Amino acid sequence: MEGLLNDIFERGRRSGIEEVQSNILPDEDRVLDLREVEKEIRTIKGIGEKRAEEIMRIFEKHLGV
């Protein structure tokens, strides 16, 4: 059950990230790709799955996701 709930949460989170990225104005010079940021965060030694999720929630909070 926990695995199912985590999967549903993760799909919703990723959907929200994609929605924010699709709503960024096309004339913006710089676009923050949250998926790429998340990939890089996960490569940092000592940053596990849960800590990476916490960091991404901070990004999402400040971006209004």
SVG drawing of the C-alpha trace seen along z (x, -y; Angstrom):
<svg xmlns="http://www.w3.org/2000/svg" viewBox="-2 -37 32 39">
<polyline fill="none" stroke="black" stroke-width="0.4" points="0.0,0.0 2.8,-2.4 4.5,-1.7 1.2,-2.5 0.8,-5.8 4.4,-6.8 3.9,-6.1 0.7,-8.2 2.5,-11.0 5.5,-10.9 3.3,-10.9 1.4,-13.9 4.6,-15.7 6.1,-15.1 2.8,-16.2 2.9,-19.4 6.5,-20.0 5.6,-19.5 2.6,-21.8 4.7,-24.6 7.3,-24.2 4.6,-24.3 3.2,-27.6 6.6,-29.4 6.4,-32.2 8.1,-31.4 9.9,-34.8 11.7,-34.1 15.5,-34.0 16.1,-31.4 14.1,-28.4 14.6,-26.3 14.2,-22.6 13.2,-21.1 13.8,-17.5 17.4,-18.3 17.9,-20.1 16.5,-17.0 18.8,-14.7 21.8,-16.7 20.7,-16.9 20.4,-13.1 24.0,-12.7 25.4,-14.6 27.1,-12.1 25.2,-11.9 21.8,-13.0 19.4,-10.1 16.0,-9.7 14.1,-11.3 16.5,-14.3 16.2,-14.9 12.4,-14.9 12.6,-17.4 14.8,-19.7 12.5,-19.4 9.5,-20.3 11.3,-23.5 11.8,-24.4 8.2,-23.6 7.0,-25.7 8.9,-28.7 7.8,-28.2 4.2,-27.9 3.8,-24.3"/>
</svg>
